[in-house]
Each structure stands twice: as structure tokens, then as C-alpha cells.
């Protein structure tokens, strides 16, 4: 049995996030571009680390896969372990992962860990760096009235305006979704950061595993005013992508669409993860929904001194420009 096969069997009895599922990694990375490191005790798998390998400018990276919020180490905890034993277990696993990484002739290791991972200290002891980031999470969506009570006055006002422009909520054909979603980037003078082929692989995989849905709002003229793609696992519904279509942004319907995603989470008995952004305007918009800001870690180590020098030079140039 290969590591991938063993990992796939492991995930059937140990819940992991959607971003760590084998089928997700196959769709996003291609089966040949990802693998998994496994930590065993005898024949029993106690932890695993799915990872995406990328060649970038001739350098070897283990790095964040496209459209993938987090990977990192997946731990199988003893449900009866005390906090001290849990921390000791995490340290053993991380030390073993660090030793394995040192043998891989990497130039850079850089993975984002889920907000559920809170102990990066063993990485620090092994001279890794950490960049702190934030997402917003509504952990309990069971009582929607309580959830809505946490919305800001500004958000409630925006939603009232948006409701007036809504003719229907409906799923959206994946081809139409991609074309419409591209408009959000085109308006900013940017190219869509993921290809049509990647989008279709992901969409089909999510449909095959009943783990996602497109959703749009049509206005009274029958035009798409906002859209979103929601995905889910056994813990959360995630807002993977979406936004207001630029020609209709004044209609304020996207907040209503996000609320629909929160309703979906409530129906499924799941939390809602906004898949946070460090862009100020986006973070403030998510904050208005009353989610709790949850820190998560981008854990990094550079093994190649040439990259350290290049990054330091780039940082110095940016400082001079500012």
C-alpha cells in the first residue's frame, strides 16, 4: 500500500478538512503533484501531512496549493489525553516531520495550517518562521436568529437594500459561473488567478463527493448580480470564492448571498468559515457578520541561502520605495 492509499484509508475513519482530502488534492494539484508524509506507531497511522510540491524558478517548494486554505499536519489525537499529553504528542510528530523535511532537498517549506491547529511552538524550536493570519468563523449556526443578532447595523442595512433587488437564488452552471466570476478580476485589471480547467476539475470533484454548490442571485431583470461557491466538510461550510458582479455591485446583494451560505451551514448542522482575507476591506466586510476572528499560521522555513538573500534584497527595495 502506498502512502496515498494508506492516507485515503485513514481519512475514512478520521475526519479531516475538505482541503486535506485525497480527492481534493487530486483535483487541485493533479495526482502526480502531491503526496503525503505519514507518522506511524507500528502499523497504526497517528498523523499525516498531505503536501503539494511545486517547482518555482528552478527551486523546490512544498507550498500552499491553489484554492486551498490549509493543509499541514493532520493529527489523530487520543480523545482521553490530557493537554500535556496532547502537546507532547504534537511535539513528537512535528519533530519527526521536521526531520523528514530536512531530507527532502527542499528550497522552501511553506504550508498554511487550519485555525484548529494552535501549537506551532515545536516548529519555532526547529527554527521555522510563522506568519500569523486571520479568518472569521461562526462556530454555531444552529440558531439563525442569534447569528443575525450578531450582524452589524451596517450589514443589516446593506441586506435590506439588497433584498429589494433579489428575484431569485439559484445554482449556476459551472461554465457560466467561471465567465461571470472572471468579471470580478477583470474590473480590477487582473487575470483570474485560477484556470478554467482547474475550476472544472474542482467543481466536478465537489459534485461527485456532495461537498459543494454554486449559488447566484438574479435581479429583477434576470441578470446575475452576485455569486458564490460554497464547499463543506464534516465541520464547516466555507465561502471558497465569490463576490458581486461589478456592473451590479450597487445592488448590495452579495451580503444576502453570504447569509444564504450561513443558512446552508445551519441546515447541515455545521459552522461557517469565511475563509478569511488579510485584505482590509474584505476582512471588515466579513467582520460585520459577527464571526470570531480566528488566527491561523503560515509556517515556513527556507533551506536555500540564495532565496534568503533574494527575499532580503526585495524587502530592502520595497522599504526604499516606501
Secondary structure, DSSP 8 states (H G I E B T S, - for coil): --HHHHHHHHHHHS---GGG-HHHHHHHH-GGGEEEEEEEETTEEEEEEEEEEEEETTEEEEE--TT---BEEEE---TT--HHHHHHHHHHHHHHHHHHHHTTT-SEEEEEB-TT----HHHHHTT-EEEEEEEEEE---S-HHHHHHTS-HHHHHHHHHHHTT-SEEE---HHHHHHHHHHHHHTTT---SS-HHHHHHHHHHHHHTT-EEEEEEE-TTS-EEEEEEEEE-SSEEEEEEEEE-GGGGGG--HHHHHHHHHHHHHHHT-EEE----SSHHHHHHHHTTT-EEEEEEEEEEE--HHHHHHHHHHHHHHHHH-
